[in-house]
Amino acid sequence: MVVIRGDLWQLEEGICRLLKHEEAKARVKNPLERMICMEKRGEFLVIETTEEKLAEHLGRAAHKAYQGELQVQRGEENRICRINWKR
């Protein structure tokens, strides 16, 4: 899961376009890597993915493109990955 917060609403279109582009690139390598949903939840943009590697990749791509703060939290045995990115 990727959670994006901060002053992203002025950048929302660009961030969504970036994330969809990165998902398409990842899908070429592994067709099972997909975004399940991307939705606004209050002041957050939440992206759920099928693979934890994709969630981390999306968070790192947003961080690389827009800087800010990136937190990567892994669950037991690295099966769950929660990415928090704030600009």
C-alpha positions in Angstrom: 0.0 0.0 0.0 1.2 3.5 -0.9 0.0 6.5 1.1 0.7 9.9 -0.4 0.1 13.0 1.7 1.0 16.6 1.9 0.4 19.4 -0.6 -0.1 17.0 -3.4 -3.5 18.3 -4.7 -1.8 20.9 -6.9 0.4 18.0 -8.3 -2.3 15.3 -8.2 -2.6 14.9 -12.0 1.2 14.6 -12.5 1.6 12.2 -9.6 -1.3 10.0 -10.9 0.2 10.0 -14.4 3.7 9.1 -13.0 2.3 6.2 -11.0 0.3 4.8 -13.9 3.3 5.0 -16.1 5.5 3.2 -13.5 2.9 0.5 -13.1 2.8 -0.1 -16.9 6.6 -0.4 -17.0 6.5 -2.9 -14.0 3.7 -4.9 -15.7 6.0 -5.5 -18.7 8.5 -7.3 -16.4 5.8 -9.0 -14.3 2.2 -9.1 -15.5 1.0 -9.8 -11.9 2.3 -6.4 -10.6 -0.7 -4.1 -10.8 -2.4 -1.3 -8.9 -5.6 -2.6 -7.4 -7.0 0.9 -6.7 -6.0 4.5 -6.5 -8.4 6.6 -4.5 -8.6 9.7 -2.4 -9.3 9.1 1.3 -9.7 12.5 2.9 -6.4 14.3 2.5 -4.5 11.2 1.4 -4.1 9.4 -1.9 -4.0 5.7 -1.3 -2.7 3.1 -3.8 -3.1 -0.6 -3.2 -1.0 -3.0 -5.2 -0.8 -6.7 -5.8 2.9 -6.9 -5.0 4.9 -5.3 -2.2 7.7 -4.6 -4.7 5.5 -2.5 -6.8 4.3 -0.4 -3.8 8.0 0.3 -2.9 8.8 1.1 -6.5 5.9 3.6 -6.8 6.9 5.3 -3.6 10.5 5.6 -4.7 9.4 7.0 -8.1 7.3 9.7 -6.5 10.2 10.5 -4.2 12.6 10.7 -7.0 10.3 12.9 -9.1 9.0 15.3 -6.4 11.4 14.8 -3.5 9.9 15.0 0.0 10.0 12.4 2.7 9.8 8.6 2.1 9.1 5.9 4.7 9.2 2.2 3.9 7.7 -0.1 6.5 7.9 -3.8 6.0 5.8 -6.4 7.8 6.8 -9.9 8.8 8.9 -11.8 6.3 8.6 -8.8 3.9 5.2 -9.9 2.7 3.6 -6.5 3.5 5.1 -3.2 2.5 3.6 0.1 3.5 5.0 3.2 1.8 4.4 6.7 3.2 5.4 9.6 1.0 5.0 13.2 2.0 5.9 16.3 0.1 
